[in-house]
Structure formats: C-alpha cells, structure tokens
C-alpha cells in the first residue's frame, strides 16, 4: 500500500511537470529544433553554441556542474531542467532584443532534454519524442564545441 | 545483432544491451548528456563513439 502511494505520488509529480513543460516549453523547443533542421552549417554552429552556453549556465547555477558521486543522474537532470525553466521564465519577463527569443527557445530545449534524461516523459510519447530530439541536439552541440578548432 | 552501451563516470561503469540500434543510440545519448563517457559496440565487434552515433542510427533505418 505504501509502495502504491509512493508510485502514485511519483506519477502525479511527473504529470505536473509534463503539464508545466507543455505550457512553457513545448512550442519553443519545437520551434528551435525545426529552425535548427532548416539552418545551414554556419547557422547550425550558432545553435550548438547557444545550447552549450545554456547548459553550462544551468549546471553552474544549479550547482551540478562539477562531476559528483553524491547526486544521482536523475537528480542532476531534474536540477538542470528546473534551472533552465527558471532562467527561461526570467528571460521571458525581460524579453528584449532580436536575439532574445532564440536564446529563450534554447533554454526551453535544454529544459526538455534534461527532463527527457530524467525519465519524466516516459508516459507521454509526444514529449518523449521531442525530448529525444532535444537530447540529440545537445549531444551534437557538446561534440561540436569540444572538437579542435581546425578539425 | 545486439548493441552494448559502455559508460563510465567517476569510477563507475555501466554496461547495457539493446537489440535496436536506434534505442541503443538514444540510451547512449542520454548517458552522454548526463556526463558519462560512452561508446557502443555491436555483436560484430564494431565500436561507435558519440561521433559515430549518426552512422549507427542509420543502420536502424537500413535494417527497418
């Protein structure tokens, strides 16, 4: 019975997060990913840089940037996503400049990728698929930014 | 064909087996995102680093 209560609490928690993500993140992340697919090679490099910067900032602000054996992967992923959401909401309230929407969309994509990594979307197929695409972009961004400049 | 995802982080290691290359790549990418050093091997002995994951994913399309 107690196990059932914990399981239903976890399911309610995931449902609440999915609802919030659909409201604040889904449209922005879809737009960002579609724009990425349409971009040429130079354009794609901008996407890689902006998401990599967003990940670095989220992890630093959330205090999960350094390798740690104390935090489980799910905790790191949830904390990174929560920080991305926090930054996104703050940026939305101060949206200014032609580049603002692009940067906010990048944070939405980061937030979704890390919730996908945390397993939040396992019961929500469209969000799971969106999250998988977001994870793919973030890992490509990592590979891109870590390669030697002239390779 | 099976695909084995090898991951390591902070002196921990993890080995996971998948039968679908696309599923193996998804799992590997999630681990990579979470800071694990990842590579995938197939049952023929080929090794795929993250830079090769697109090539591995394309196997899924060819064999689907």
Backbone of each chain as ProteinMPNN parsed JSONL, in Angstrom:
{"seq_chain_A": "XXXXXXXXXXXXXXXXXXXXXXXXXXXXXXXXXXXXXXXXXXXXXXXXXXXXXXXXXXXXXXXXXXXXXXXXXXXXXXXXXXXXXXXXXXXXXXXXXXXXXXXXXXXXXXXXXXXXXXXXXXXXXXXXXXXXXXXXXXXXXXXXXXXXXXX", "coords_chain_A": {"N_chain_A": [[0.828, -1.207, 0.0], [1.92, 1.245, 0.88], [3.976, 1.39, -0.968], [2.464, 1.651, -3.286], [1.369, 4.171, -2.807], [3.654, 5.819, -2.91], [4.325, 5.358, -5.558], [2.148, 6.431, -6.902], [2.385, 9.041, -6.097], [4.784, 9.757, -7.32], [3.973, 9.485, -9.969], [2.038, 11.488, -10.099], [3.639, 13.697, -9.676], [5.245, 13.608, -11.984], [3.239, 14.035, -13.906], [2.444, 16.624, -13.267], [4.781, 18.049, -13.861], [4.983, 17.517, -16.619], [2.706, 18.801, -17.592], [3.329, 21.463, -16.997], [5.634, 21.744, -18.556], [4.585, 21.396, -21.114], [3.082, 23.686, -21.268], [4.931, 25.823, -21.002], [7.297, 25.197, -22.399], [7.137, 23.449, -24.665], [6.253, 24.459, -27.251], [8.208, 26.359, -27.799], [10.567, 24.803, -27.829], [10.01, 23.03, -29.937], [9.922, 24.849, -32.049], [12.564, 25.777, -32.004], [14.01, 23.435, -32.604], [13.012, 22.808, -35.146], [13.871, 25.039, -36.561], [16.598, 24.672, -36.331], [16.946, 22.384, -37.932], [16.471, 23.468, -40.414], [18.564, 25.164, -40.762], [21.704, 26.245, -42.255], [25.165, 25.047, -42.369], [26.758, 27.005, -41.053], [24.791, 28.318, -39.638], [23.867, 26.237, -37.999], [26.023, 25.981, -36.286], [25.698, 28.192, -34.63], [23.439, 27.421, -33.19], [24.504, 25.238, -31.806], [26.377, 26.523, -30.169], [24.78, 28.245, -28.591], [23.103, 26.481, -27.159], [24.98, 25.0, -25.758], [26.169, 26.98, -24.174], [23.916, 27.596, -22.649], [23.483, 25.169, -21.259], [25.848, 25.056, -19.736], [25.5, 27.318, -18.097], [23.118, 26.691, -16.734], [23.859, 24.372, -15.31], [25.92, 25.327, -13.745], [24.58, 27.317, -12.233], [22.744, 25.708, -10.952], [24.366, 24.252, -9.39], [25.415, 21.807, -10.135], [27.445, 21.416, -11.817], [30.008, 20.329, -11.571], [31.685, 17.137, -11.692], [30.17, 14.667, -9.728], [29.784, 12.278, -7.158], [27.804, 12.186, -5.45], [25.294, 12.959, -6.24], [22.559, 11.525, -7.918], [22.015, 10.563, -11.35], [19.394, 11.234, -12.152], [18.694, 13.229, -10.345], [20.537, 15.237, -10.992], [19.747, 15.743, -13.61], [17.092, 16.614, -13.248], [17.55, 18.918, -11.687], [19.04, 20.493, -13.443], [17.185, 20.891, -15.509], [15.175, 22.238, -14.099], [16.527, 24.587, -13.463], [16.938, 25.622, -16.01], [14.298, 26.142, -16.738], [13.709, 28.122, -14.832], [15.469, 30.194, -15.558], [14.53, 30.665, -18.135], [11.905, 31.634, -17.614], [12.534, 33.981, -16.291], [13.889, 35.338, -18.336], [11.822, 35.588, -20.181], [10.237, 37.456, -18.944], [11.737, 39.685, -19.245], [12.096, 40.064, -21.919], [13.902, 41.199, -24.624], [15.406, 42.661, -27.491], [16.611, 41.352, -30.626], [17.657, 38.846, -30.537], [16.668, 37.625, -28.347], [14.438, 35.844, -28.282], [15.48, 33.612, -29.561], [17.451, 32.769, -27.754], [15.871, 32.219, -25.512], [14.316, 30.144, -26.527], [16.328, 28.255, -26.775], [16.907, 27.693, -24.075], [14.476, 26.503, -23.407], [14.675, 24.176, -24.909], [16.865, 22.952, -23.715], [15.803, 22.522, -21.144], [13.788, 20.676, -21.713], [15.289, 18.552, -22.796], [16.741, 17.675, -20.553], [14.694, 16.897, -18.813], [13.724, 14.794, -20.297], [15.951, 13.14, -20.08], [15.807, 12.618, -17.384], [13.716, 10.932, -17.265], [11.139, 11.834, -17.129], [9.209, 11.964, -19.11], [8.277, 9.445, -19.758], [5.723, 8.362, -19.925], [4.468, 9.938, -21.747], [4.204, 10.137, -24.886], [4.531, 12.021, -27.184], [5.987, 14.106, -25.946], [8.166, 12.657, -25.08], [9.354, 11.975, -27.524], [9.952, 14.512, -28.497], [11.738, 15.245, -26.512], [13.754, 13.377, -26.959], [14.756, 14.242, -29.421], [15.705, 16.712, -28.581], [17.705, 15.946, -26.765], [19.42, 14.737, -28.567], [20.253, 16.963, -30.098], [21.598, 18.446, -28.09], [23.735, 16.737, -27.432], [25.051, 16.66, -29.848], [25.83, 19.296, -29.917], [27.627, 19.35, -27.797], [29.642, 17.652, -28.798], [30.422, 19.21, -30.973], [31.382, 21.611, -29.809], [33.524, 20.693, -28.388], [35.369, 19.79, -30.192], [38.579, 20.135, -31.826], [39.523, 23.42, -33.031], [40.285, 23.558, -35.795], [39.4, 21.237, -36.961]], "CA_chain_A": [[0.0, 0.0, 0.0], [2.822, 2.4, 0.924], [4.656, 1.425, -2.272], [1.476, 2.213, -4.231], [1.233, 5.604, -2.548], [4.848, 6.465, -3.462], [4.278, 5.284, -7.017], [1.157, 7.386, -7.41], [2.938, 10.388, -5.859], [5.763, 9.985, -8.388], [3.218, 9.675, -11.217], [1.431, 12.832, -10.025], [4.743, 14.644, -9.824], [5.597, 13.635, -13.414], [2.121, 14.658, -14.636], [2.512, 18.073, -13.012], [5.915, 18.586, -14.625], [4.661, 17.439, -18.056], [1.736, 19.874, -17.872], [4.074, 22.733, -16.963], [6.537, 21.773, -19.711], [3.776, 21.63, -22.317], [2.633, 25.075, -21.242], [6.013, 26.813, -21.116], [8.493, 24.791, -23.151], [6.974, 22.607, -25.851], [6.202, 25.219, -28.516], [9.528, 26.981, -28.017], [11.55, 23.767, -28.195], [9.694, 22.559, -31.3], [10.35, 25.91, -32.975], [14.032, 25.795, -32.008], [14.508, 22.243, -33.308], [12.673, 22.937, -36.569], [14.773, 26.051, -37.121], [17.907, 24.025, -36.43], [16.964, 21.482, -39.093], [16.473, 24.28, -41.648], [19.762, 26.023, -40.81], [22.887, 25.726, -42.95], [26.226, 24.646, -41.435], [27.115, 28.14, -40.194], [23.65, 28.535, -38.742], [23.845, 25.161, -37.003], [27.064, 26.28, -35.293], [25.102, 29.122, -33.651], [22.571, 26.627, -32.321], [25.353, 24.455, -30.906], [26.995, 27.397, -29.166], [23.797, 28.796, -27.653], [22.639, 25.453, -26.221], [26.103, 24.643, -24.885], [26.238, 28.054, -23.166], [22.757, 27.457, -21.757], [23.737, 24.024, -20.376], [26.896, 25.442, -18.773], [24.943, 28.249, -17.115], [22.135, 25.977, -15.906], [24.531, 23.457, -14.388], [26.658, 26.142, -12.761], [23.615, 27.948, -11.322], [22.086, 24.662, -10.152], [25.377, 23.626, -8.526], [25.657, 20.411, -10.535], [28.371, 21.486, -12.948], [31.199, 19.51, -11.361], [31.381, 15.719, -11.512], [29.87, 14.363, -8.338], [29.252, 10.933, -6.943], [26.753, 12.284, -4.436], [23.988, 13.128, -6.864], [22.176, 10.558, -8.941], [21.775, 11.172, -12.661], [18.054, 11.826, -12.228], [18.705, 14.486, -9.581], [21.289, 16.211, -11.801], [18.918, 16.104, -14.768], [15.958, 17.42, -12.774], [18.05, 20.222, -11.24], [19.429, 21.262, -14.639], [15.959, 21.289, -16.185], [14.495, 23.252, -13.273], [17.261, 25.848, -13.6], [16.643, 26.14, -17.35], [12.942, 26.719, -16.666], [13.794, 29.35, -14.031], [16.123, 31.218, -16.385], [13.598, 30.963, -19.234], [10.814, 32.49, -17.13], [13.114, 35.308, -16.02], [14.164, 35.976, -19.635], [10.532, 35.951, -20.803], [9.736, 38.68, -18.311], [12.578, 40.821, -19.656], [12.448, 39.797, -23.318], [14.283, 42.386, -25.383], [16.453, 42.383, -28.471], [16.203, 40.429, -31.683], [18.182, 37.515, -30.255], [16.112, 37.123, -27.079], [13.577, 34.671, -28.496], [16.368, 32.494, -29.913], [18.086, 32.299, -26.521], [14.821, 31.626, -24.663], [13.994, 28.841, -27.13], [17.431, 27.341, -26.438], [16.692, 27.241, -22.687], [13.344, 25.567, -23.433], [15.187, 22.911, -25.455], [17.703, 22.366, -22.659], [14.918, 22.04, -20.069], [13.112, 19.461, -22.184], [16.281, 17.477, -22.928], [17.095, 17.121, -19.246], [13.544, 16.155, -18.287], [13.748, 13.504, -21.025], [17.017, 12.329, -19.477], [15.364, 12.227, -16.037], [12.632, 9.954, -17.385], [9.846, 12.46, -16.813], [8.226, 11.839, -20.203], [8.138, 8.037, -20.163], [4.312, 8.044, -20.202], [3.918, 10.984, -22.629], [5.002, 9.836, -26.079], [4.998, 13.186, -27.97], [7.043, 14.809, -25.206], [9.336, 11.767, -25.095], [9.985, 12.117, -28.84], [10.545, 15.853, -28.528], [12.899, 15.188, -25.619], [14.817, 12.615, -27.62], [15.362, 15.151, -30.409], [16.453, 17.736, -27.84], [18.932, 15.29, -26.263], [20.287, 14.558, -29.733], [20.865, 18.265, -30.41], [22.554, 18.824, -27.04], [24.958, 15.922, -27.532], [25.78, 17.145, -31.037], [26.443, 20.574, -29.522], [28.797, 19.018, -26.966], [30.694, 17.162, -29.704], [30.877, 20.328, -31.809], [32.156, 22.614, -29.061], [34.746, 20.078, -27.84], [36.32, 19.397, -31.221], [39.602, 21.149, -32.077], [39.009, 24.464, -33.913], [40.53, 23.409, -37.227], [39.039, 19.902, -37.446]], "C_chain_A": [[0.872, 1.271, 0.0], [3.556, 2.541, -0.407], [3.731, 2.048, -3.326], [1.321, 3.71, -4.059], [2.436, 6.36, -3.129], [4.794, 6.486, -4.988], [3.282, 6.302, -7.568], [1.642, 8.825, -7.182], [3.939, 10.736, -6.962], [5.049, 10.241, -9.717], [2.57, 11.057, -11.24], [2.478, 13.906, -10.233], [5.14, 14.764, -11.304], [4.505, 14.326, -14.225], [2.146, 16.185, -14.486], [3.642, 18.715, -13.832], [5.621, 18.593, -16.132], [3.712, 18.575, -18.434], [2.456, 21.231, -17.943], [4.983, 22.857, -18.187], [5.766, 22.018, -21.007], [3.382, 23.101, -22.409], [3.767, 26.052, -21.577], [7.102, 26.468, -22.135], [8.232, 24.191, -24.53], [7.051, 23.403, -27.154], [7.563, 25.827, -28.833], [10.56, 25.956, -28.473], [11.288, 23.234, -29.607], [10.169, 23.578, -32.336], [11.865, 25.917, -33.124], [14.575, 24.623, -32.833], [14.193, 22.311, -34.803], [13.596, 23.954, -37.245], [16.177, 25.475, -37.299], [17.987, 23.165, -37.688], [17.048, 22.254, -40.406], [17.78, 25.06, -41.822], [20.874, 25.386, -41.647], [24.001, 25.462, -41.917], [26.639, 25.78, -40.5], [26.019, 28.414, -39.175], [23.606, 27.491, -37.647], [24.883, 25.422, -35.901], [26.541, 27.249, -34.219], [24.192, 28.381, -32.668], [23.414, 25.843, -31.312], [25.903, 25.341, -29.779], [25.979, 27.869, -28.125], [23.292, 27.719, -26.688], [23.767, 25.038, -25.271], [26.277, 25.703, -23.786], [25.106, 27.915, -22.153], [22.973, 26.3, -20.775], [24.751, 24.407, -19.3], [26.32, 26.341, -17.683], [23.969, 27.53, -16.172], [22.835, 25.103, -14.873], [25.319, 24.226, -13.328], [25.679, 26.743, -11.746], [22.931, 26.923, -10.417], [23.071, 23.953, -9.223], [25.648, 22.179, -8.874], [26.679, 20.336, -11.673], [29.592, 20.605, -12.813], [30.812, 18.047, -11.208], [31.197, 15.396, -10.024], [29.366, 12.932, -8.225], [28.078, 10.985, -5.98], [25.368, 12.379, -5.05], [23.754, 12.056, -7.919], [21.913, 11.301, -10.25], [20.424, 11.877, -12.713], [18.002, 13.165, -11.486], [19.417, 15.586, -10.363], [20.413, 16.699, -12.96], [17.754, 16.988, -14.351], [16.413, 18.83, -12.372], [18.427, 21.097, -12.435], [18.19, 21.763, -15.371], [15.239, 22.393, -15.412], [15.19, 24.602, -13.406], [17.001, 26.473, -14.965], [15.26, 26.786, -17.381], [12.969, 28.067, -15.929], [14.39, 30.487, -14.864], [15.195, 31.64, -17.517], [12.5, 31.92, -18.771], [11.319, 33.904, -16.832], [13.372, 36.056, -17.326], [12.868, 36.403, -20.318], [9.988, 37.256, -20.233], [10.529, 39.909, -18.724], [12.944, 40.739, -21.125], [12.721, 41.104, -24.07], [15.384, 42.002, -26.356], [16.034, 41.297, -29.436], [16.616, 39.0, -31.388], [17.508, 36.857, -29.054], [15.295, 35.858, -27.279], [14.411, 33.43, -28.798], [17.004, 31.892, -28.652], [17.058, 31.632, -25.598], [14.43, 30.253, -25.204], [15.081, 27.808, -26.814], [17.272, 26.816, -25.014], [15.521, 26.266, -22.612], [13.82, 24.19, -23.901], [16.058, 22.196, -24.427], [16.824, 21.769, -21.549], [14.242, 20.738, -20.475], [14.096, 18.296, -22.3], [16.585, 16.843, -21.571], [15.904, 16.448, -18.561], [13.403, 14.815, -19.01], [14.785, 12.571, -20.397], [16.628, 11.84, -18.079], [14.222, 11.224, -16.077], [11.256, 10.512, -17.107], [8.781, 12.138, -17.865], [7.924, 10.39, -20.595], [6.701, 7.647, -20.494], [3.677, 9.049, -21.16], [4.692, 10.946, -23.945], [5.437, 11.067, -26.881], [6.111, 13.965, -27.273], [8.321, 13.968, -25.161], [10.094, 11.933, -26.416], [10.643, 13.486, -28.981], [11.82, 15.877, -27.674], [14.067, 14.446, -26.247], [15.529, 13.479, -28.662], [16.206, 16.222, -29.715], [17.771, 17.163, -27.293], [19.934, 15.141, -27.406], [21.006, 15.875, -30.063], [21.921, 18.641, -29.366], [23.849, 18.011, -27.128], [25.758, 16.3, -28.783], [26.497, 18.447, -30.704], [27.695, 20.329, -28.697], [29.951, 18.554, -27.854], [31.288, 18.315, -30.509], [31.796, 21.254, -31.017], [33.443, 22.026, -28.482], [35.758, 19.698, -28.908], [37.358, 20.507, -31.429], [39.126, 22.135, -33.137], [39.177, 24.194, -35.398], [40.17, 22.02, -37.747], [37.742, 19.955, -38.238]], "O_chain_A": [[0.625, 2.221, -0.743], [3.74, 3.647, -0.915], [4.159, 2.862, -4.145], [1.161, 4.441, -5.036], [2.272, 7.404, -3.76], [5.156, 7.473, -5.628], [3.544, 6.954, -8.579], [1.344, 9.718, -7.976], [3.948, 11.854, -7.476], [5.461, 11.101, -10.496], [2.553, 11.72, -12.277], [2.224, 14.911, -10.897], [5.344, 15.865, -11.815], [4.801, 15.111, -15.126], [1.905, 16.927, -15.438], [3.47, 19.785, -14.417], [5.962, 19.545, -16.834], [3.888, 19.229, -19.462], [2.209, 22.033, -18.844], [5.094, 23.929, -18.782], [6.224, 22.749, -21.885], [3.355, 23.682, -23.494], [3.574, 26.995, -22.345], [7.755, 27.364, -22.671], [9.013, 24.4, -25.458], [7.821, 23.062, -28.052], [8.013, 25.815, -29.978], [11.334, 26.212, -29.396], [12.222, 23.014, -30.378], [10.742, 23.217, -33.364], [12.388, 26.047, -34.23], [15.478, 24.793, -33.653], [15.014, 21.917, -35.631], [14.045, 23.742, -38.371], [16.856, 25.755, -38.287], [18.976, 23.212, -38.419], [17.616, 21.772, -41.387], [18.065, 25.559, -42.911], [20.979, 24.163, -41.74], [23.785, 25.641, -40.718], [26.846, 25.562, -39.307], [26.286, 28.703, -38.009], [23.337, 27.814, -36.49], [24.646, 25.119, -34.732], [26.9, 27.137, -33.047], [24.178, 28.676, -31.473], [23.09, 25.787, -30.126], [25.895, 24.964, -28.608], [26.271, 27.893, -26.93], [23.073, 28.011, -25.513], [23.516, 24.758, -24.099], [26.501, 25.372, -22.622], [25.309, 28.092, -20.952], [22.678, 26.437, -19.588], [24.556, 24.129, -18.117], [26.607, 26.16, -16.5], [23.999, 27.742, -14.96], [22.456, 25.091, -13.702], [25.376, 23.824, -12.166], [25.921, 26.686, -10.54], [22.584, 27.219, -9.274], [22.67, 23.155, -8.375], [26.065, 21.401, -8.016], [26.767, 19.339, -12.389], [30.16, 20.172, -13.815], [29.751, 17.734, -10.667], [31.991, 15.816, -9.183], [28.625, 12.443, -9.077], [27.432, 9.97, -5.717], [24.385, 11.936, -4.457], [24.643, 11.73, -8.706], [21.629, 12.499, -10.259], [20.314, 12.98, -13.248], [17.354, 14.11, -11.935], [18.96, 16.728, -10.396], [20.346, 17.893, -13.25], [17.457, 17.987, -15.006], [15.741, 19.814, -12.68], [18.164, 22.299, -12.437], [18.14, 22.914, -15.804], [14.755, 23.361, -15.999], [14.531, 25.64, -13.457], [16.858, 27.69, -15.083], [15.074, 27.847, -17.977], [12.329, 29.029, -16.355], [13.87, 31.603, -14.869], [15.082, 32.827, -17.826], [12.199, 32.901, -19.451], [10.628, 34.891, -17.084], [13.111, 37.255, -17.422], [12.816, 37.454, -20.958], [9.367, 38.052, -20.937], [10.06, 41.038, -18.576], [13.972, 41.271, -21.544], [11.869, 41.99, -24.134], [16.197, 41.121, -26.073], [15.215, 40.436, -29.115], [16.023, 38.053, -31.904], [17.741, 35.682, -28.771], [15.445, 34.898, -26.523], [14.089, 32.331, -28.346], [17.083, 30.672, -28.503], [17.344, 30.607, -24.979], [14.235, 29.31, -24.436], [14.786, 26.631, -26.611], [17.477, 25.628, -24.765], [15.563, 25.308, -21.841], [13.413, 23.166, -23.352], [15.991, 20.974, -24.289], [17.07, 20.659, -21.078], [14.137, 19.808, -19.675], [13.762, 17.169, -21.935], [16.674, 15.62, -21.457], [16.102, 15.507, -17.792], [13.008, 13.819, -18.405], [14.538, 11.381, -20.206], [17.067, 10.776, -17.645], [13.804, 10.719, -15.035], [10.31, 9.759, -16.873], [7.595, 12.049, -17.548], [7.367, 10.147, -21.666], [6.476, 6.709, -21.258], [2.464, 9.013, -21.367], [5.702, 11.632, -24.104], [6.612, 11.162, -27.236], [7.055, 14.427, -27.914], [9.426, 14.509, -25.199], [11.322, 12.02, -26.428], [11.747, 13.606, -29.514], [12.837, 16.45, -28.063], [15.224, 14.836, -26.089], [16.755, 13.449, -28.769], [17.278, 16.591, -30.195], [18.814, 17.814, -27.354], [21.13, 15.382, -27.24], [22.218, 15.892, -30.279], [23.008, 19.1, -29.716], [24.936, 18.549, -26.918], [26.988, 16.265, -28.775], [27.623, 18.679, -31.145], [28.705, 21.011, -28.871], [31.088, 18.997, -27.693], [32.501, 18.389, -30.705], [32.863, 21.636, -31.497], [34.355, 22.77, -28.123], [36.885, 19.323, -28.585], [37.054, 21.683, -31.231], [38.402, 21.746, -34.053], [38.309, 24.558, -36.191], [40.579, 21.65, -38.848], [37.274, 18.927, -38.728]]}, "seq_chain_B": "XXXXXXXXXXXXXXXXXXXXXXXXXXXXXXXXXXXXXXXXXXXXXXXXXXXXXXXXXXXXXXXX", "coords_chain_B": {"N_chain_B": [[21.519, -9.1, -34.179], [23.153, -7.436, -31.525], [23.517, -4.55, -29.415], [25.812, -2.997, -27.391], [26.003, -0.798, -24.759], [28.517, 0.985, -23.381], [29.462, 2.642, -20.519], [31.07, 5.125, -18.515], [31.803, 6.849, -15.499], [33.14, 8.874, -12.978], [34.603, 6.723, -11.722], [32.659, 4.792, -11.847], [31.126, 2.175, -13.69], [29.054, 1.158, -16.414], [27.121, -1.171, -18.157], [24.998, -1.79, -20.786], [22.634, -3.566, -22.706], [21.119, -3.496, -25.886], [18.751, -4.377, -28.455], [17.987, -2.946, -30.594], [19.361, -0.617, -32.801], [18.692, 2.127, -32.866], [17.469, 2.532, -30.401], [19.603, 1.917, -28.786], [21.328, 4.028, -29.412], [19.79, 6.189, -28.497], [19.778, 5.672, -25.723], [22.515, 5.823, -25.227], [23.028, 8.472, -25.874], [21.537, 9.841, -23.919], [22.943, 9.07, -21.619], [25.403, 10.234, -22.232], [24.687, 12.918, -22.2], [24.316, 13.188, -19.488], [26.827, 13.256, -18.559], [28.393, 10.984, -18.742], [31.11, 9.011, -20.017], [30.883, 7.567, -23.091], [30.56, 4.694, -25.209], [29.566, 2.574, -27.92], [29.284, -0.842, -28.723], [28.868, -3.295, -31.289], [27.567, -6.622, -31.924], [29.213, -7.64, -33.804], [31.628, -6.643, -33.291], [32.214, -4.04, -33.977], [33.039, -0.675, -33.071], [31.535, 2.207, -31.776], [31.867, 5.578, -31.307], [30.601, 8.629, -29.733], [30.727, 10.407, -31.918], [30.18, 8.764, -34.007], [27.562, 8.063, -33.786], [25.455, 8.886, -35.412], [25.926, 7.408, -37.701], [25.531, 4.877, -36.701], [22.824, 5.085, -36.044], [21.811, 5.253, -38.606], [22.004, 2.668, -39.438], [19.78, 1.603, -38.278], [17.73, 2.639, -39.808], [18.328, 1.455, -42.241], [18.003, -1.222, -41.679], [15.412, -1.382, -40.893]], "CA_chain_B": [[22.591, -8.18, -33.763], [22.915, -6.702, -30.28], [24.328, -3.348, -29.252], [26.162, -2.867, -25.976], [26.379, 0.578, -24.411], [29.522, 1.004, -22.305], [29.514, 4.002, -19.98], [31.865, 5.263, -17.287], [31.819, 8.192, -14.889], [33.514, 8.885, -11.557], [34.96, 5.36, -11.301], [31.551, 3.848, -12.019], [30.951, 1.709, -15.06], [27.722, 0.636, -16.678], [27.004, -1.861, -19.439], [23.59, -2.04, -21.095], [22.489, -4.192, -24.029], [19.878, -3.245, -26.617], [18.724, -5.092, -29.742], [17.661, -1.98, -31.649], [20.428, 0.402, -32.809], [18.162, 3.455, -32.529], [17.271, 2.544, -28.95], [20.946, 1.958, -28.196], [21.844, 5.395, -29.567], [19.035, 7.041, -27.563], [20.286, 5.419, -24.37], [23.883, 6.328, -25.16], [22.998, 9.947, -25.873], [21.081, 10.295, -22.597], [24.074, 8.908, -20.695], [26.405, 11.248, -22.585], [24.167, 14.196, -21.694], [24.46, 13.191, -18.037], [28.238, 13.36, -18.217], [29.109, 9.705, -18.838], [31.899, 8.713, -21.212], [30.067, 6.497, -23.657], [30.719, 4.157, -26.548], [28.676, 1.438, -28.205], [29.853, -1.885, -29.586], [27.87, -4.249, -31.763], [27.99, -8.012, -31.719], [30.261, -7.967, -34.785], [32.881, -6.093, -32.815], [32.41, -2.634, -34.346], [32.968, 0.264, -31.953], [30.972, 3.505, -32.185], [31.979, 6.663, -30.34], [29.493, 9.574, -29.979], [30.807, 10.998, -33.262], [29.691, 7.762, -34.965], [26.202, 7.626, -33.46], [24.573, 9.087, -36.572], [26.161, 6.272, -38.58], [24.859, 3.742, -36.072], [21.383, 5.299, -36.216], [21.442, 4.994, -39.992], [21.82, 1.218, -39.542], [18.396, 1.316, -37.89], [16.885, 2.95, -40.971], [18.599, 0.48, -43.306], [17.539, -2.559, -41.307], [13.995, -1.335, -40.505]], "C_chain_B": [[22.207, -7.51, -32.442], [23.912, -5.546, -30.182], [24.561, -3.135, -27.754], [26.654, -1.443, -25.72], [27.301, 0.516, -23.197], [29.626, 2.45, -21.811], [30.364, 4.019, -18.717], [31.837, 6.714, -16.821], [32.217, 8.05, -13.425], [33.792, 7.474, -11.014], [33.791, 4.373, -11.32], [31.547, 3.388, -13.47], [29.559, 1.107, -15.198], [27.731, -0.018, -18.054], [25.541, -2.215, -19.658], [23.51, -2.613, -22.496], [21.123, -3.844, -24.613], [19.927, -4.024, -27.931], [18.439, -4.154, -30.906], [18.715, -0.881, -31.668], [19.924, 1.8, -32.446], [17.965, 3.592, -31.022], [18.619, 2.616, -28.236], [21.528, 3.372, -28.269], [21.12, 6.348, -28.622], [19.588, 6.908, -26.144], [21.689, 6.014, -24.211], [23.905, 7.859, -25.101], [22.535, 10.501, -24.534], [22.22, 10.182, -21.579], [25.144, 9.959, -20.958], [25.985, 12.615, -22.045], [24.384, 14.315, -20.189], [25.918, 13.082, -17.596], [29.017, 12.056, -18.252], [29.949, 9.685, -20.102], [31.275, 7.46, -21.826], [30.648, 6.002, -24.976], [29.824, 2.932, -26.691], [29.466, 0.43, -29.034], [28.701, -2.756, -30.095], [28.426, -5.664, -31.669], [28.967, -8.486, -32.784], [31.608, -7.384, -34.386], [33.155, -4.66, -33.245], [32.248, -1.747, -33.111], [32.488, 1.614, -32.476], [31.158, 4.508, -31.05], [30.807, 7.63, -30.605], [29.533, 10.2, -31.38], [30.269, 10.046, -34.333], [28.217, 7.429, -34.774], [25.232, 7.832, -34.619], [24.695, 7.896, -37.526], [25.467, 5.019, -38.021], [23.342, 3.866, -36.221], [20.95, 4.957, -37.631], [21.299, 3.491, -40.241], [20.371, 0.855, -39.235], [17.467, 1.551, -39.07], [17.061, 1.886, -42.049], [18.011, -0.884, -42.987], [16.062, -2.581, -40.959], [13.127, -1.933, -41.617]], "O_chain_B": [[21.07, -7.072, -32.268], [24.988, -5.568, -30.779], [23.619, -3.1, -26.963], [27.581, -0.955, -26.367], [26.909, 0.052, -22.126], [29.852, 3.368, -22.6], [30.378, 3.057, -17.948], [31.845, 7.655, -17.614], [31.686, 7.196, -12.715], [33.268, 7.092, -9.967], [33.928, 3.241, -10.855], [31.925, 4.14, -14.368], [28.972, 0.617, -14.233], [28.291, 0.53, -19.004], [24.918, -2.862, -18.816], [24.248, -2.184, -23.383], [20.105, -3.893, -23.921], [21.005, -4.298, -28.458], [18.625, -4.521, -32.066], [18.949, -0.258, -30.632], [20.634, 2.57, -31.799], [18.256, 4.637, -30.44], [18.759, 3.289, -27.214], [22.141, 3.852, -27.315], [21.746, 7.214, -28.011], [19.83, 7.902, -25.461], [22.004, 6.628, -23.191], [24.698, 8.455, -24.372], [23.064, 11.506, -24.058], [22.434, 11.089, -20.774], [25.724, 10.511, -20.022], [26.799, 13.368, -21.51], [24.61, 15.41, -19.674], [26.211, 12.847, -16.424], [30.176, 12.017, -17.838], [29.571, 10.256, -21.125], [31.154, 6.427, -21.168], [31.165, 6.79, -25.768], [29.388, 2.34, -25.704], [30.22, 0.803, -29.933], [27.69, -2.929, -29.413], [29.603, -5.868, -31.373], [29.496, -9.594, -32.696], [32.612, -7.604, -35.064], [34.208, -4.111, -32.922], [31.437, -2.025, -32.228], [32.976, 2.103, -33.495], [30.653, 4.296, -29.947], [30.094, 7.469, -31.596], [28.486, 10.489, -31.959], [29.939, 10.475, -35.439], [27.669, 6.608, -35.51], [24.297, 7.052, -34.795], [23.702, 7.434, -38.087], [24.9, 4.218, -38.764], [22.656, 2.88, -36.49], [19.856, 4.433, -37.841], [20.568, 3.077, -41.141], [19.802, -0.059, -39.831], [16.541, 0.777, -39.313], [16.098, 1.464, -42.689], [17.577, -1.614, -43.878], [15.493, -3.652, -40.748], [11.904, -1.986, -41.484]]}, "name": "protein", "num_of_chains": 2, "seq": "XXXXXXXXXXXXXXXXXXXXXXXXXXXXXXXXXXXXXXXXXXXXXXXXXXXXXXXXXXXXXXXXXXXXXXXXXXXXXXXXXXXXXXXXXXXXXXXXXXXXXXXXXXXXXXXXXXXXXXXXXXXXXXXXXXXXXXXXXXXXXXXXXXXXXXXXXXXXXXXXXXXXXXXXXXXXXXXXXXXXXXXXXXXXXXXXXXXXXXXXXXXXXXXXXXXXXXX"}
